[in-house]
Amino acid sequence: MLRLEGAQIVQGNFAMTADMALEQGQKYAVIGPSGAGKSTLLAALCGFIPLAQGRLRWHDADLTDAVPGARPMTMLFQDNNLFPHLTVAQNVGLGIRPDLRLSGQDKAKVEDALGRVGLQDHADKKPGALSGGQQSRAALARVLVQARPWLLLDEPFAALGPALRNEMLDLVQDLVGQTGAGLIMVTHAPEDVRRIADQVIFVAGGVAEAPQPAQALMDNPPPELRAYLG
């Protein structure tokens, strides 16, 4: 169980509170108006923004002051964060060792991850030679080799067309199902919520609300969520 207990997240003039418990293996969609703090919530979970108050706990461990690399999660950003001068395999290998001094076992993990995202034939290409969807798959493969209990997605597929975005969402759903990882995904699209999420975290008015079942919430949204959905 991942818990935010009495958390306050402050960034400049922006402040948000969060108090929630998240279960590994569940898929959470984070939705809300632009500027409400959805990406800020993910950054705080990953340790890129410190908590101004409260605690972050993972099972019996207190992660409040833990550095990002010591937390049980990895984050996939909007721009995929691929290095253009490295091959696809090398970009994936960075998820295991930043110095790319990979053992034979490490290289096998990279090959397996590329196979699982359908890029086994593109390992030696540079990111610039890939399509947008293939770049997203490469970034996802790098996340896979890290094998963390939680995968956080900050709208990494927002620039893709609807069909390709759905394909990537289905791939993510399959992969977290295979690994048992929990998923926390920022999205602006209600259709993404219905496609992949078990639970919804609604962020608005300086509050990240506790998760609620996705289908029931989307079928009968409270007034503030209804106003956001339009």
N, C-alpha and C positions, 0 to 999 in steps of 0.2 A: 504494500500500500504506500502510495506517495501522498504526503499530506502537506498542505499549506495551512499553518495554524496562526490565525490572527495576523496575517501578513499585510504589510503596507509597502507598496512599491512606489518610489519617488524618482522622477527623472525631470530635472529642471523644475518648471512650474506645474508639472503634471503629477498627480498622485492617484493611486488606485489601491483598494483593499481587496483581499482575497482570503477566503477560508473554505477549504474543500479537501476531500479525500478522493484519490484517483486509483482505480484498481488496474493492475497490470493485466494485459490481455483485452482490455476494453478499448474502443475507438471513440475518441472525443473530438467533436468539432467545436472550435472557438469562433463565435460569430458576434457581430455587433457593428455599429457605425464606424466609419473611417475616423481615426484619431482617438478611438475609445480606449486603446491600450492592449489590443490583442497580441501584437508582436512583442510589446513590452512584457506581457505575462510570460511568454515563452522565453524571452531573454532572461527574466528573473529565475525561472526554473532551471535554465542551463547555467546560471552563474555569471552571465555577462553584465547583469545589473544586480547590485547587492540589495537585500531587503533592508528597508529603513526600520521596520519593526517586524516582530513575529519570527516564526521558525519554519524551515523546510525539513521534513523528515522522510526517510525511506526505510520502511520497516523500523528497526530499532536504532538506526543511525541518524545523527543530526547532520544535515548537509548544508546548514545555513551559511557557513563560512567556507565550504569546500570550493576549490578551484574548479572551473568547468571540466577539465579532464578527469577529475576524480568523481564526477557525478554519473549516475547510471543511465545517461541519456545522450543522444546525439541529435543534432539539428540540421535540417536541410533548408537552405535559404532560397529566396526568390531567384537569385542569379546563378544558382548551382555551384558557384565558387570553384570552377575548374581552372587549372593553370594551363594557359594556351601552349606553353613550350614543352609540356610533358605529354607523353602518350596517354591514352585512355587507361591502360594497365597501370602506369605509374601514378596517375591521379587516384585510382582506386587504392593502390598500395600505400598512399599517404595516410589512409585511414588506419593502417596497421603500424607503420613506422614513418615518422616525418622525415627521417634521413634516407628512406628508401633502401636501407640495407636489409633486404628481405631474405629470409631463409627459404629453403625449398618448400617447407610447410606453409609459409606465408604466401608464396607464389601460387601454391595450389588453392589457397583461400581466395585469392584474387581471381583465378581462373573460374572457380566455382561461382563466385558472385557475378562475374560477367556472363556466365552461362545462364544464371537464373534470371537475369534481366534481358537476355537475348542479344548480348553484344560480344559473344565469344569470337566472332569473326572481325571485330573492330579493335582488338586490343592494342594494336601497334599504330593506330591512327591518332592524330592530334584532335583535340576537341573542335577546332575550326572546320574539320572535314566531316563533322557529324551534323545531322539535322537537330532541330530544337528538341524533339522528342528523344532522340538518341542521347543528347547531352543530359537530359533529365534522368535517363536510365543510368548513365555513367555515374552521376552524382548519387543516385540511389544505391548503386553497387558499392560505392565507397562507404555509405552508411551501413550496408549489410556486413561488411568485413569487420566492423567495429563490434557487432553483436552485443549491443547494449539493450537493457530491458525496456527502454523507452525510446521511441522515435518521434521527434517533433518536426512538423512541417510548417514553414512560414510561407504559405502560398507559392510553392515552387513551380506549380504548373499553371499559374495565372496567365502567362503569356501564350499558352498553347490554345489551339482551337478546341471547340467542344468535344469532338470525337476523340482527339488525341488526349485531351485532359481526362476524359472518362476512361480511356485505356490505361493511363498512368494510375488513376485512382484504383482501378481494378487490380493492377499489378501490386500496388502498395497493400491493398487489402489481402491479396493472396500471400504476400511475403510476411506480413505481420501475423497472419494466421499460421503460417509454417513455423515461425520462430517463437510465437507466444508473446511478442513484444506488445507493449501498450502504445497507442498512437494518440497524439495530440496535434490537431491540424487546424491552422487558421484558414478560414475561407470567407469570401463574400457571397458565395453562390449557394442559395438554398437547395438547389438540385444536388450539389456535392454532399450536403448534409444528409439528404435522403438516401443517397447512393451508398455512403460508407459509414456513417456515424451510428454508434450505439447510444451515445449521450451528447448533450449540448451544453457548453459553457457560454452563457450569454454575457457579454461585456458591454456595459454602458453606464454613464453617469458616475464614473469613478469606482465602479464595483465589478469584479469578476464573480458572477454568481455561481453557487454550487451546481454541479452537473444535474441535468434532468433528462429523462428518457427522450431520445430524439424524435421518434415518430409521434408520440403524444404531444410533445411541445410544438412541433411543426404543424400538426393538425389543428391544434387549439392554442395558438400563441397568446400570451398575456398582452395587454395593450401596448406596452413599450416595445416588445418584440414585433407585434403586428405593425406598428408604425415604421419600424426599421425594414421589415420585409415588403411593405407597401401593398 
